[in-house]
C-alpha cells in the first residue's frame, strides 16, 4: 500500500496555546507557542473515514505527562512522537510557556498494516481540564491509502 499525505491542518485555543501553524518556507516544520504553563494534559487520537466520518479507531485520555516521561509505554505513539520532535528536543511536564517546533513526520507509523484503501483523517487532540475549550491544540492529517499493484 502507498500512503499519500493530502494535508495537515492545525488548530489551537488561542489561550493556553497562542498559535499553531506551519513555519513559512521550512517544509514539514510547524511551530506553536504555549502561553500558559501546562501542568497536566491528555491526548486523544482518532482515525476516521473521510467521506462518512465513521470512526475506525479511537484512543482517548492518554495521560500526556506519563507519556512524556516514558514514550515507549506505547510503542506506536512513541515512534510517532520520536518523529515529531525537532533536534531530539523532547517535552517535559510541566510544559513551560515558550515557542516550540514539531516536524510533520511519522503519521504513517500509527496506521495499522491492514489499513484499507481510501481517504481518511487522523486527529490528535491535546486537552487540558483547565481550558474551557474542547482542546488546546489539534493536528488533523488528511491522507489517502492506495494499493500498489
C-alpha positions in Angstrom: 0.0 0.0 0.0 1.1 3.6 -0.6 0.5 6.4 1.9 -0.2 9.8 0.4 -0.4 12.8 2.7 -3.0 15.3 1.4 -3.0 17.9 4.1 -2.2 18.8 7.7 -4.4 21.3 9.5 -3.5 22.8 12.9 -5.8 24.4 15.4 -5.4 25.9 18.9 -7.5 27.5 21.6 -5.6 30.9 21.5 -5.5 30.8 25.3 -3.1 28.1 26.5 -1.7 27.7 23.0 -1.5 31.2 21.4 -0.8 29.9 17.8 0.0 26.7 16.0 1.0 27.0 12.3 3.4 25.9 9.6 6.7 27.7 9.5 6.9 29.6 6.2 9.5 28.1 3.7 10.5 25.4 6.2 9.0 22.3 4.6 7.5 20.0 7.2 8.2 22.3 10.2 5.4 23.6 12.4 5.6 26.0 15.4 3.3 26.7 18.4 3.6 29.0 21.4 2.5 27.8 24.8 1.2 30.9 26.6 0.4 29.4 30.0 2.0 26.6 31.9 0.6 23.1 31.3 1.0 21.0 34.4 -1.2 18.2 33.1 -2.9 17.3 29.8 -4.4 14.4 28.0 -4.2 13.2 24.4 -7.0 11.8 22.1 -6.2 10.1 18.8 -9.0 9.3 16.4 -8.9 7.8 12.9 -11.9 8.2 10.6 -13.1 7.5 7.1 -13.1 11.0 5.5 -16.3 10.7 3.5 -18.6 9.1 6.1 -16.7 10.2 9.3 -17.1 6.6 10.5 -14.6 6.1 13.4 -12.1 3.4 12.6 -10.2 3.6 15.9 -10.0 5.9 18.9 -7.7 6.2 21.8 -8.8 8.7 24.5 -7.4 10.3 27.6 -3.8 9.2 27.3 -2.1 10.8 30.2 0.2 13.3 28.5 2.7 13.7 31.3 3.1 10.0 31.8 3.6 9.6 28.1 6.3 12.3 28.0 8.1 10.6 30.9 8.0 7.2 29.1 7.1 7.5 25.4 7.8 3.8 24.9 4.8 2.9 27.1 3.0 2.9 23.8 5.3 1.6 21.0 3.2 3.0 18.2 2.7 6.5 19.7 6.3 6.6 20.9 7.5 6.1 17.4 5.2 8.9 16.2 6.4 11.2 19.0 10.1 10.5 18.1 9.4 11.6 14.5 7.5 14.8 15.6 10.2 16.2 17.9 12.8 18.6 16.4 16.5 18.0 17.0 15.8 15.5 19.8 14.2 18.2 22.0 11.7 16.2 24.0 9.0 17.9 26.1 8.7 17.7 29.9 5.9 18.4 32.3 5.0 20.9 33.3 5.3 22.4 29.8 6.5 25.9 30.2 5.4 28.9 28.2 7.7 29.1 25.2 7.8 28.6 21.4 8.1 25.0 20.3 8.6 23.2 17.0 7.3 19.9 15.5 8.0 18.1 12.3 5.2 16.6 10.3 6.7 13.2 10.1 5.7 9.8 11.5 1.9 9.9 11.0 2.2 6.7 8.9 3.7 4.9 11.9 0.3 5.0 13.7 -1.5 3.3 10.8 -2.2 -0.4 11.1 -0.6 -2.7 8.4 -4.1 -3.9 7.5 -5.3 -0.4 6.6 -7.9 -0.4 3.8 -7.6 1.8 0.7 -9.5 5.1 0.6 -9.4 8.6 2.1 -9.1 9.1 5.8 -8.3 11.6 8.5 -6.3 11.2 11.7 -6.7 13.7 14.5 -4.5 14.2 17.6 -6.0 16.5 20.2 -4.3 17.8 23.3 -6.8 18.6 26.1 -6.5 20.3 29.5 -9.1 20.2 32.2 -8.5 23.9 33.0 -9.4 25.0 29.5 -12.9 25.9 28.6 -12.3 24.8 25.0 -12.7 21.2 23.8 -8.9 21.1 23.1 -5.9 23.4 23.5 -4.3 22.1 20.2 -5.1 19.7 17.4 -3.3 18.2 14.4 -5.6 16.9 11.7 -4.0 14.8 8.9 -5.9 14.0 5.8 -4.5 11.2 3.8 -5.1 8.6 1.1 -4.2 4.9 1.0 -3.7 3.4 -2.4 -2.9 -0.3 -3.1 0.3 -0.8 -5.1 -0.2 -3.4 -7.9 
